[in-house]
Amino acid sequence: MPRYLTQHTLACLTRQGAEALAQRMQAGGLARAERVLVNMLEGKMFVEFRANTREDLEAWLKTEGMHFDFLVRIEWEMHGDKLQIAE
């Protein structure tokens, strides 16, 4: 299943609020967060999702009321010293 990277702006969320949001993202559905990275100082959240298609992920985010700043499919990643197709 393809992976996607999203960026979200956290407007005035506490750490507990960011944690609750991350838990919602990990709960699943059409898309499921595998990794969540947060910078509270700058109010940014980066999330690695798995979803069948970009459209599925966008629809899920919209249904959940989660705005995103950007969304990109992860196509390649480094394994050791080689760039390989992301799985």
N, C-alpha and C positions, 0 to 999 in steps of 0.2 A: 504494500500500500504506500503510495507516495507520501513524502514529508513536505511540510510547508513551514516557513518561518514568518511570524507576524510580529509587528510592533504595536503596542498600545500605549496611549498616554493615560496616566492615572491622575485624575483630577481630585486632589484633596483626600485620597484614601489613606487610612491608617494601615499599619502593618497587618492588623487583623482583617481589615477590609480587602487588602491585596491577597491575603491568604485564602479568604472565602471565595474570591473571584477565581483564583488559581484552582481551587477545589472544584468549582463549577466547570472549569475548562477541562479538568481531568475526568469528570464524571462520564463523558462520552456522549454518544448519539451518532450523528453523521460524521462528527469529527471528535478527536480525542487528543488532548494535550499530553505529550510525553515528557516535556521538559519546560519548566517555567523559570525565567530569570528576571529579577526585579531590582531596579535602582530607585529607592524611595527618595533620595536626595533630588534627583532630576525628574521623578515621577514617570518612569518608563518601565514597561514590562515587555519582555521578548519571550515568545512562546513557540516551541516546536510542536507542530500538530501532525497527526496522521489522518488522512481523509482520502476517499476514493478519487475525488476530483476537486479542483479549485472551486468549482461551482457549489459542490456540497459544503465545503468549508465556509464559503461566503454566505450561503443560505443559513447554515447553522449559527454563524456569528450574528447574522441579522436577527434570526429568531430569538437568540439569547440576549439581544440588545447590547452586543459588544462591538463598539466602534474599533476600527483598526487604522493605524497610520499607513502601514504598508503590509503587503502579503506577497510572498515570493515562494515558488517551488524550489526545493533543494534538489539540484540535479547531479552535482558532483561533490565529493568530499575526499579529504586526504586520509589514506590508510598507510601508515608508515611514511615512506617517502614517495608514494604514488598517488596521483589524483585518479579516483575511481568513480564509477557511476554509483550514485546514492541508491540505497535500497530501502 
